[in-house]
Amino acid sequence: MQVCFLGAPMDLGADRRGVDIGASAIRYAGLQDALQKLGYLVHDTGNITVAQPESRPAGNSHLKYLEPIVHASEELAALVTEALQKGEVPLVLGGDHSISLGSISGVARAHQDIGVLWVDAHGDFNTEETTPSGNIHGMVLAALAGLGHERLTHLGGWSPKLSHSTIAIVGARALDREEQVLLRAQRIAVFTMSDIDQRGISAIMRDALAVVGQHGNPIHLSFDMDALDPQEAPGVGTPVRGGLSYREAHLAMEMLADTNRLVSMDVVEVNPILDRENATAQLAVELILSALGKKIL
């Protein structure tokens, strides 16, 4: 199997700078060599071009940097679709979570009825009406589900990209009040850290995978490194205490790999400026390997 790396050095979708060099940090942590040792062929296409915040006005305070984000997302979506058509597994390295607008749009163009496993401390299910910050990285999942500004929802010319019934959020613990209302109204499957505390990650992942793969769907993984506890992953864009442990995260990825339905993934929000000795990027590499089939024995 061949894996195609796509770097998306995006930090327009968030307030805190530094995640734009996350893709480089993950590469530097030895991702290519590790995947080759696992038996994969690796094709690194480099990075897409993304405007820097200093070079553009933020624009609408409820949709900051909308146009450059849409432009980069269109380029990324085309590259992801191309990789899938070649039989490759696209692995998109962020960048903030707004890159998932492009990566998942590209997958949805190639695969109908995809399921999305969204591993994240946040729901990213705001719209321009509900957002407290105006940051698009907090709106992207709602946009993919057809909710929000037309420039986001209709990227590539159609909407919605995802069925609400095949989305599962795992690890949530920081949801905005109006976002909670929207998630309930749209009946999105949300598995919080409280759920994981009570039932354990194994039971939660069985339920989440049943949601995203309920019709034999191909699965896209969107993994925000802030899903982990900051003690495990200190170098993230928006850290929130009380997250996944090292082993919980690995078991989640191992269970995903066992489905044999993973067709694509993005890994986002690694911020080397806030990291310690590239520990978060190294952990990202380990989790990618688990998702792609690495076993303890």
C-alpha positions in Angstrom: 0.0 0.0 0.0 1.2 3.5 -0.8 0.8 6.5 1.5 0.8 10.0 0.1 1.9 12.8 2.4 0.3 16.2 1.9 1.5 19.1 4.0 -1.0 21.9 4.8 0.8 24.6 6.7 -2.4 26.5 7.7 -2.7 28.7 10.7 -5.4 31.1 9.3 -8.1 29.2 11.0 -7.0 29.8 14.6 -5.7 32.6 16.7 -2.5 31.1 18.1 0.4 31.0 15.7 2.8 28.0 15.2 0.7 25.2 13.8 1.7 26.1 10.3 5.1 24.4 11.0 3.4 21.3 12.4 3.7 19.3 9.2 7.5 19.9 9.2 7.7 18.8 12.8 5.9 15.5 12.0 8.1 14.8 9.1 11.2 15.6 11.2 9.9 13.1 13.8 10.7 10.3 11.3 7.3 9.6 9.8 8.6 8.5 6.4 11.2 6.0 7.7 8.7 4.6 10.2 6.1 4.0 7.6 8.6 2.4 5.3 9.6 0.0 8.1 6.0 -0.9 8.5 6.0 -1.9 4.8 4.4 1.1 3.1 5.5 2.8 0.0 5.7 6.5 0.7 5.1 9.4 -1.6 5.7 12.9 -0.2 4.1 15.6 -2.4 5.4 18.5 -0.2 3.2 21.3 1.0 0.3 23.3 -0.5 0.7 27.0 -0.6 -1.1 28.9 2.2 -1.2 32.6 2.7 0.3 34.0 6.0 -2.0 35.9 8.3 0.4 38.9 8.2 -0.2 39.2 4.4 -4.0 39.3 4.5 -6.7 41.2 6.3 -8.8 39.0 8.6 -12.0 40.3 7.0 -15.4 39.4 8.6 -14.8 39.0 12.4 -17.2 36.0 12.3 -15.4 34.3 9.5 -11.7 35.2 9.8 -9.6 34.7 6.6 -12.5 33.1 4.8 -11.2 33.5 1.2 -7.6 32.3 1.7 -8.9 29.3 3.7 -11.3 28.4 0.9 -8.6 28.9 -1.7 -6.2 26.6 0.1 -8.9 24.0 0.8 -9.8 23.8 -2.9 -6.2 23.0 -3.7 -6.0 20.4 -1.0 -9.2 18.8 -2.0 -8.0 18.3 -5.5 -4.8 16.7 -4.4 -6.5 14.4 -2.0 -8.9 13.2 -4.7 -6.0 12.7 -7.1 -4.2 10.6 -4.5 -7.2 8.4 -3.9 -7.7 7.9 -7.6 -4.1 6.6 -7.8 -4.8 4.1 -5.1 -2.9 5.9 -2.4 -3.8 6.6 1.2 -3.7 10.4 1.6 -2.2 11.5 4.9 -2.7 15.3 5.3 -0.4 16.9 7.9 -1.6 20.2 9.5 -1.8 22.9 10.1 -4.9 23.9 12.1 -8.2 21.9 11.8 -9.6 24.1 9.1 -7.6 21.9 6.7 -10.1 19.2 7.1 -12.5 21.2 4.9 -10.2 20.4 2.0 -9.1 16.9 3.0 -12.6 15.6 3.6 -14.1 17.3 0.6 -11.4 15.6 -1.5 -12.3 12.2 0.0 -16.0 12.8 -0.4 -15.5 13.5 -4.1 -13.8 10.1 -4.5 -15.9 8.1 -2.1 -19.6 8.4 -1.5 -21.1 7.9 2.0 -17.9 8.2 3.9 -17.8 8.0 7.7 -15.7 10.4 9.6 -14.1 9.7 13.0 -13.4 13.1 14.5 -11.0 12.7 17.4 -10.8 16.1 19.1 -11.2 17.9 22.4 -13.6 20.3 20.5 -16.6 19.7 18.3 -15.7 22.2 15.6 -19.4 22.4 14.9 -20.0 26.1 15.1 -21.3 28.4 12.4 -20.8 32.1 11.8 -23.9 32.6 13.9 -22.7 30.6 16.9 -19.0 31.1 16.9 -17.5 33.0 19.9 -14.2 33.5 18.2 -14.8 33.8 14.4 -12.1 31.1 13.9 -12.9 28.8 11.0 -11.1 25.8 12.6 -14.1 25.7 14.9 -16.6 25.5 12.1 -15.3 23.0 9.7 -17.2 19.9 10.7 -20.5 21.8 10.7 -19.6 23.1 7.2 -18.9 19.6 5.9 -22.3 18.5 7.3 -23.9 21.3 5.3 -24.3 24.0 8.0 -22.8 27.5 7.9 -21.6 30.0 5.3 -22.1 28.9 1.7 -18.4 29.5 0.8 -17.5 26.8 3.3 -20.4 24.4 2.9 -20.3 24.4 -1.0 -16.5 24.0 -1.4 -16.2 22.1 -4.7 -19.7 22.9 -5.8 -21.9 20.6 -3.6 -23.2 20.2 -0.1 -23.4 18.4 2.3 -20.2 16.4 2.1 -21.1 14.2 5.1 -24.2 12.5 6.4 -24.9 13.5 10.0 -25.6 9.9 10.8 -22.0 8.8 9.9 -20.0 11.3 12.0 -18.6 10.4 15.4 -16.7 12.8 17.7 -14.5 11.2 20.2 -12.8 12.8 23.2 -14.8 16.0 23.3 -14.5 18.1 26.5 -14.7 21.7 25.4 -17.9 22.5 23.5 -19.4 26.0 23.2 -22.9 26.5 24.6 -24.6 27.2 21.3 -22.5 24.5 19.6 -23.9 22.0 22.1 -27.4 23.0 21.0 -26.5 22.5 17.4 -24.9 19.1 17.9 -28.0 17.9 19.7 -30.3 19.3 17.1 -28.4 17.6 14.3 -28.1 14.3 16.3 -24.4 14.1 15.9 -22.8 11.2 17.8 -20.6 12.8 20.4 -18.6 10.7 22.8 -17.2 12.9 25.6 -14.3 12.4 28.0 -17.0 11.7 30.6 -18.3 8.9 28.5 -14.8 7.5 28.2 -14.2 7.8 31.9 -17.4 5.9 32.7 -17.3 3.2 30.0 -13.7 3.0 28.8 -12.2 3.7 25.5 -12.7 0.2 24.1 -16.5 0.4 24.5 -16.6 4.0 23.2 -14.6 3.1 20.1 -16.8 0.1 19.4 -19.8 2.4 19.4 -18.1 5.2 17.4 -16.8 2.8 14.7 -20.3 1.3 14.5 -21.6 4.9 13.7 -19.0 5.8 11.1 -18.9 2.4 9.5 -22.5 1.4 9.8 -23.1 0.8 6.0 -19.6 -0.7 5.3 -18.5 2.9 4.7 -14.9 3.9 4.0 -13.6 5.8 7.0 -11.7 9.1 7.2 -9.8 9.8 10.4 -9.5 13.4 11.5 -7.1 13.5 14.5 -6.6 16.7 16.4 -3.7 16.2 18.7 -5.4 18.3 21.4 -7.7 15.2 21.9 -4.8 14.0 24.1 -4.2 15.3 27.6 -1.6 18.2 27.5 0.7 16.1 29.7 0.9 13.7 26.8 0.8 16.3 24.0 2.0 19.7 25.2 2.6 21.2 21.8 -0.9 21.8 20.4 -2.8 24.9 19.3 -5.7 24.7 21.8 -4.8 22.5 24.8 -7.6 21.4 27.2 -6.9 19.4 30.4 -8.4 16.0 31.0 -7.9 14.4 27.6 -7.0 11.0 26.3 -4.1 9.1 27.8 -1.2 7.7 25.7 -2.7 4.1 25.8 -6.3 5.3 25.2 -5.2 7.1 22.1 -3.2 4.1 20.8 -6.0 1.6 21.5 -8.5 3.9 19.6 -6.1 3.9 16.6 -5.5 0.1 16.8 -9.3 -0.6 16.8 -9.7 1.7 13.8 -6.9 -0.2 12.0 -8.7 -3.5 12.7 -11.7 -2.3 10.7 -9.6 -2.3 7.5 -11.8 0.6 6.3 -9.5 3.5 6.8 -9.0 5.2 3.4 -7.6 8.6 4.4 -6.6 10.8 7.4 -5.5 14.2 8.6 -3.5 14.9 11.7 -3.7 18.5 12.9 -2.9 21.2 15.5 0.7 20.2 16.2 2.4 23.4 17.4 6.2 23.0 17.7 6.5 26.5 19.3 4.7 25.2 22.4 6.2 21.7 22.4 8.9 20.1 24.4 11.7 18.4 22.3 9.2 17.6 19.5 7.3 15.2 21.8 3.9 16.0 20.3 5.0 15.4 16.7 6.7 12.1 17.8 3.5 11.0 19.4 1.6 12.0 16.2 3.9 9.6 14.3 3.3 6.8 16.7 -0.5 7.2 16.5 -0.4 7.4 12.7 1.5 4.1 12.7 -1.1 2.5 15.0 -3.9 3.7 12.7 -2.1 2.2 9.7 -1.7 -1.2 11.3 1.3 -1.3 13.6 0.8 -3.9 16.3 2.5 -4.5 19.7 2.8 -8.2 18.8 
